[in-house]
Amino acid sequence: MNRSQQNQGNMTVQEAGRKGGETTSRTHGREFYQEIGHKGGQKVRELIRKGEEAGGEGTSRSNRRGM
C-alpha cells in the first residue's frame, strides 16, 4: 500500500506544493518565473534603500559584508 492509498486521497502540504508548482510551471512557463524573480529582487532593493534612508545602521551592503 503506498502513501496515497494510506491517506485515502488526502495529501501532505509538501505533495500539494509540488503538485501546484508543477501545474504553475506547465501553465505559465519559464518567463513567468523570471518575471516574478525580477519583481522580488526589485522589491528587496527598494526595501534596502528605504532602510538606508531611514538611517538604519547595519543595512548598507558594506556593513552587511563587514567592509
Buried (B, 14 or more C-beta within 10 A) or exposed (E): EEEEEEEEEEEEEEEEEEEEEEEEEEEEEEEEEEEEEEEEEEEEEEEBEEBBEEEEEEBBEEEEEEE
